[in-house]
Amino acid sequence: MSTKHVSSLPIEKVEGVSEAVIDRQIDLFIALMHADIADPTMLDGVPNRASLALIPDDDPEVADYALQAGWAGVKRGKNVYFLHLTRDADGAITIKWPADMLPPLDRDNQ
């Protein structure tokens, strides 16, 4: 496993976000940690002590939640690192570099 000290963003209620979406975000973080165990270099590009905002390309609701929570963390002064993740047919997670598929952030509504 990576020697990085990273964490998921604090799980918090975002207006209009269901518990199911938050649960899927938690599951995604757990899957990323399992992937990091399998490939200890996976998180090498992530700054130490960063809070991760995980943006999956296969779940728009979770992606939207992560963007909102990530932006809220940035506004609170947190070191937030946005990771765009993709899954293969077997469900294995990889980090997609660069994060070119992120939807635009609507900062006016944050």
GIFEN-V357447 format. One record per backbone hydrogen bond with DSSP energy under -0.5 kcal/mol. CO is the residue of the C=O (numbers start at 1). NH is the residue of the N-H. E is the energy in kcal/mol with one decimal. If there is no record, write none. Layout:
CO&NH&E + CO&NH&E
This chain:
4&6&-0.8 + 5&49&-1.9 + 7&52&-3.7 + 10&12&-0.6 + 14&17&-2.6 + 16&18&-0.5 + 18&22&-1.8 + 19&23&-2.8 + 20&24&-2.1 + 21&25&-2.0 + 22&26&-2.3 + 23&27&-2.5 + 24&28&-2.0 + 25&29&-2.1 + 26&30&-2.3 + 27&31&-2.5 + 28&32&-2.3 + 29&33&-2.1 + 30&34&-2.1 + 31&35&-2.3 + 32&36&-2.2 + 33&37&-1.7 + 34&38&-1.8 + 35&39&-2.1 + 39&42&-2.5 + 41&44&-1.9 + 43&46&-1.9 + 47&50&-1.3 + 50&7&-1.8 + 51&81&-3.0 + 52&9&-1.4 + 52&54&-0.6 + 53&55&-0.6 + 53&83&-2.6 + 54&56&-0.8 + 55&85&-2.4 + 59&63&-2.5 + 60&64&-2.5 + 61&65&-2.3 + 62&66&-2.9 + 63&67&-2.3 + 64&68&-2.4 + 65&69&-3.1 + 66&70&-2.7 + 67&71&-2.5 + 68&72&-2.2 + 69&73&-2.1 + 70&74&-2.4 + 71&75&-2.4 + 72&76&-1.1 + 73&78&-2.7 + 74&77&-1.9 + 78&80&-1.3 + 79&51&-3.0 + 80&82&-0.5 + 81&53&-2.4 + 81&83&-0.5 + 83&55&-3.6 + 83&85&-0.7 + 84&96&-3.2 + 85&57&-2.0 + 86&94&-2.6 + 88&91&-2.1 + 92&88&-2.0 + 94&86&-2.5 + 94&96&-0.5 + 95&97&-0.7 + 98&100&-2.7 + 99&102&-0.6 + 104&106&-0.5 + 105&107&-1.5 + 106&109&-1.1 + 107&110&-1.3
